[in-house]
């Protein structure tokens, strides 16, 4: 029986699209592609999410390798987290589930900077009973240990948790940890699924 619903943030509750900010700064397509990879798809970015690297260190590394773009890189790294609109319709989904007395949680691969900004600026955090970011645990989804640690921290039974994430690997990791899980595609499909599984009307 599902008692707890655990949400990822990026592209489930928040529209995470680093292309927007990179493309706003660099107009050349080759530079857009290059710096999307160098900033957001690098080992350094994973280390930020794991909480073993600071933004200052990531910035210094990039600037040392691309000094001609120091100003642009520093601006992107100082401002990327501010361009994260809510996924349309998900606030209402959270509100409805909260009113049905489900315990709601967040489990997200995210850095300290994003955590601090999001919690301070996103209204939907008021619906959550607990929030865990990867940087706090020095672990990343889909590593098995992050799901186990999450349940230990919040005193939850894995079989009573439904995990909602947009990445198939993370969904698979949750299932292997004994959770129920659903791969998010869009808000309407999720509402249909939740209605079928939880009998919650939206």
C-alpha positions in Angstrom: 0.0 0.0 0.0 1.4 3.4 -1.0 1.6 5.8 1.8 4.5 8.0 0.7 5.1 9.7 -2.7 8.6 10.8 -3.5 9.3 13.3 -6.2 12.4 14.1 -8.2 12.7 17.8 -9.0 14.3 18.3 -12.4 11.8 17.9 -15.2 9.2 16.6 -12.8 8.4 19.6 -10.6 10.9 22.1 -12.1 11.6 22.7 -15.8 15.3 22.0 -15.8 16.7 23.0 -19.2 20.3 24.4 -19.1 20.1 24.9 -22.9 18.1 28.1 -22.2 20.8 29.9 -20.2 23.7 28.6 -22.3 22.0 29.7 -25.5 21.1 33.1 -24.1 24.8 33.7 -23.5 26.4 32.0 -26.5 24.9 32.5 -30.0 27.3 30.3 -31.9 25.9 26.7 -32.1 29.3 25.1 -31.7 29.9 27.1 -28.5 26.4 26.3 -27.2 27.0 22.6 -27.6 30.5 22.8 -26.2 29.6 24.7 -23.0 26.4 22.7 -22.4 28.7 19.7 -22.1 31.6 21.4 -20.2 29.3 23.0 -17.6 26.2 20.8 -17.2 27.1 17.4 -18.5 30.6 17.0 -17.1 32.1 15.0 -14.2 32.4 18.4 -12.4 28.6 18.8 -12.5 28.1 15.3 -11.1 30.6 16.1 -8.4 28.5 19.2 -7.5 25.4 17.1 -7.2 27.4 14.6 -5.1 28.5 17.4 -2.8 32.2 16.9 -3.2 32.9 20.0 -5.4 32.0 23.6 -4.9 30.8 26.0 -7.6 33.8 28.1 -7.0 36.0 25.1 -7.8 34.0 24.2 -10.9 34.1 27.8 -12.1 37.9 28.1 -11.5 38.5 24.9 -13.5 36.4 26.1 -16.4 37.9 29.6 -16.5 41.4 28.2 -16.3 40.7 26.1 -19.4 38.7 28.7 -21.3 40.0 32.1 -20.1 38.7 33.9 -23.2 35.1 33.1 -22.0 35.7 33.8 -18.3 32.9 36.5 -18.1 30.3 34.3 -19.8 31.2 31.2 -17.8 31.1 33.0 -14.5 27.7 34.6 -15.3 26.2 31.2 -16.3 27.4 29.5 -13.1 26.2 32.3 -10.9 22.7 32.5 -12.5 21.7 29.2 -14.0 19.6 28.1 -11.0 17.4 31.2 -11.3 15.9 30.0 -14.6 13.9 27.0 -13.3 10.1 27.5 -13.9 7.7 25.1 -12.4 6.4 22.2 -14.6 2.9 23.3 -15.6 0.2 21.8 -13.5 2.4 20.0 -11.0 1.6 22.5 -8.1 -2.0 21.4 -8.3 -1.0 17.7 -8.3 1.0 18.2 -5.2 -1.8 20.2 -3.6 -4.3 17.4 -4.4 -2.1 14.6 -3.0 -1.4 16.6 0.1 -5.1 17.1 0.7 -5.5 13.3 0.4 -3.1 12.9 3.3 -0.3 11.3 1.4 3.1 12.0 2.9 5.1 13.8 0.2 8.9 13.9 -0.2 11.7 15.1 -2.5 14.7 13.0 -3.5 16.8 14.9 -6.0 20.3 14.8 -7.5 21.1 18.4 -6.8 23.8 20.7 -5.4 23.8 22.9 -2.3 23.3 26.0 -4.4 20.2 24.7 -6.1 18.8 23.4 -2.8 19.2 26.7 -1.1 17.6 28.6 -4.0 14.8 26.2 -4.7 13.6 25.9 -1.1 13.6 29.6 -0.6 11.8 30.4 -3.9 9.4 27.6 -4.8 6.0 27.6 -3.1 5.4 23.9 -3.6 7.9 23.0 -0.9 5.2 23.7 1.7 3.6 20.5 0.7 6.6 18.3 1.6 7.1 16.3 4.7 10.8 15.8 4.0 13.4 16.9 1.4 16.7 15.1 0.7 19.3 16.3 -1.9 22.1 14.1 -3.1 24.7 16.6 -2.0 23.7 16.0 1.6 24.3 12.3 1.4 27.4 12.3 -0.9 25.4 9.8 -3.1 23.7 10.0 -6.5 20.7 8.3 -8.0 20.5 5.6 -9.2 23.0 4.2 -6.6 21.2 1.7 -4.4 22.4 3.3 -1.2 20.7 6.6 -1.8 17.3 5.0 -1.7 18.1 3.0 1.4 19.5 6.0 3.2 16.5 8.0 2.2 14.2 5.5 3.9 16.4 5.4 7.0 16.4 9.2 7.3 12.6 9.5 6.9 11.7 6.3 8.7 9.9 4.9 5.7 9.2 1.3 4.4 10.4 0.9 0.8 7.3 -1.0 -0.2 5.1 1.9 0.9 7.0 4.5 -1.3 6.1 5.5 -4.8 8.9 7.3 -6.6 8.3 9.6 -9.5 11.4 10.5 -11.7 11.9 11.4 -15.4 15.0 9.3 -15.7 14.6 5.6 -16.5 17.8 4.6 -14.6 16.6 6.3 -11.5 13.2 4.6 -11.7 14.9 1.3 -12.1 17.1 2.0 -9.1 14.1 2.7 -7.0 12.4 -0.5 -8.1 15.6 -2.5 -7.3 15.5 -0.9 -3.8 12.0 -2.3 -3.2 10.1 0.9 -4.1 7.2 1.3 -6.5 8.2 3.8 -9.2 6.9 5.7 -12.2 8.7 7.4 -15.0 7.4 10.9 -15.5 6.6 12.0 -19.0 4.1 14.8 -18.5 1.6 16.1 -16.0 -1.5 14.7 -17.7 -0.1 11.2 -18.0 0.9 11.3 -14.3 -2.5 12.4 -13.2 -4.0 9.4 -15.1 -1.6 7.0 -13.5 -2.2 8.4 -10.0 -5.9 8.2 -10.5 -5.6 4.5 -11.5 -3.1 3.6 -8.8 -4.3 5.7 -5.9 -7.9 6.5 -6.9 -7.2 10.2 -6.6 -9.3 12.5 -8.9 -7.7 15.5 -10.5 
